[in-house]
Structure formats: C-alpha cells, structure tokens
Amino acid sequence: MKPSATAETPLDLNDILVSTEGQFTATVTIENGQNLSAGAVLGEITGSDWTLSATGAGDGSEVASAVLAEDCDASGGAKSAIVYFAGRFNANRLTFGTGHTADSLRQDFAQRGLFLYDAVPA
C-alpha cells in the first residue's frame, strides 16, 4: 500500500522530507569520490563508508538503508554528512542508484522506518 497525503501529513512537493514526524538522523562518512545531492539513497559498504546504493554493488551497499539529508561533495576525500535512517519522504525528489526505484524499495524502506510518498514535484 502506498502512503498518500492527508490533512495530518501535508506534503511539501519541493522537499525530500514531507514531515518531521518520526525522523531519525545520524552522521556517517560518505565514500571518497562521491558528489551527492540531498535525497540520494545510500547503502553502507560493509564495515566502511556510505555510497549511492546500486543493486549490483556486491559490497554491502546494494542494501539501500538511508537517505542523504544534505548535499555532500566527497570528490576530494571521504567526508562526514547527515543522513536519515527514518522519516517520511517525497519519492519523486530522491535519487536512486542503478537498479533501485521507489517501488522496488518501498516495502524494505517501510520496515526500516523510511516511508515513501508519491508526491508530484511542483
């Protein structure tokens, strides 16, 4: 079942986060060589840094488990950034790596406390 907007959960169609309810953030290290925008869907390289999650990665980062909360340019070296481990998101404002889509991640994300809403960007 896909969540939808209600009077209790108004959607800001121009933001990645559609509600402040239930959000949980933490600081992680973004892998060297990445230049990512807020809304990038991330996976953790096993025992290491975080990167844009892609289904074929094979290093642990294929498991999408966080959303980048701020732009992060780690092209010159690994860099700390804030990510969401829980929250409510406008799926149309997220950046998915190769092989991932909002629909392919919706159920796994919901089990992690990451809820995707189908808001249409303005």
N, C-alpha and C positions, 0 to 999 in steps of 0.2 A: 504494500500500500504506500502510495506517495503522499507525503505531507502536503498540505495546501495552506494558503493564507487564511486567517480568520481575524476577527476583531481583536482577539487576545494576542495574536502573533502577526502584527503588521509587517510586511516585507518592504525593506528599502531596496528597490530594484537596482541601485547603483553601488551596492556594497557586497562584500563577500559574506559578512556576518549579518544575518537578518534579525537576530535577537540576542540580547545579552544573557538570557536565561540559560543556565547550565553550562556556561563556558568554563573551560579549564585550560590555562596556558602554562608553558614552561619554556625554558631556554635550552636550545640544542645547538650543535655545531653543524653548519652546512658544509658539505664537501667542497674542497678546492676545485675550482674550475666551473662552478655553478654561478649563474647570474639569474636569479629567480624573482618573480613578482609576487606580491601578496596574493594568496589564493592558490599557490602551487600545492599540489597534492604530493606529499612526501612519504618516503619509506626509509627505514633505517638500515644502513649497511651493517650486517651482523657485527656487533661489538665495536662499531666505529661511528662515522658521521652520517648525516642525513642527506638525501638527494631526491630529485624528482623521481617518483615511483614509476617504473615501467614493468609490465607483466613478464617480460623475458629476461629480467636482470640476473636472477640466479644467485645473488649475493645477500639476500635478505630484504633488499629494498623493493623487491617486487610486491611486498605486502604494504599496501598503502595504509598509513595509520595516523597521519597528522596533516594539518593544513597550515601553510606558512602565513603568519599574521602580519608580516611586514616585508617590504622589498628587501632583498639581500644580494649584494654583489660580492660573491666569494671567488671571483675570477682570478684574483691575485693571491689567494690563500684561503684556507678554511676560516670561517667566520661564525660567530655566535648570532643567533636570531631567535625571535619569539615565535612559537608555533601553538596552534590549538590542538589539544588532544580530545576536546569535547566542545560541542557547540552546535548551532543551527546555521546552515549556510545556503546561500543562493547558488545552486549548482551551475547556473549559467555564467557565473563570474569566477569559477575555479579553472585552474589549468591542470589538465590531466596528461600524464606521460603516456607513451606508446602502449596501446592495449587496454588502457583504462577509460571508462566513461562513467558518467553519473549513474546510469542504470546498472552497470556491472559492479559498482562499488556500494550501491545504496544499502543493501542488506548487511554487508560486512561493516560498513561505517556505522549503521544504526546500532549494531551490537557493541561498538566501541564508544557510543555516545556522540557520534558525529552524524547529524541529521541533515539530509539534503532536501532542499525545497526547489520546486520548479518555478522560479520567478523569471519573468521575461525582462531582460535589461531594457531600460528606457532609451 
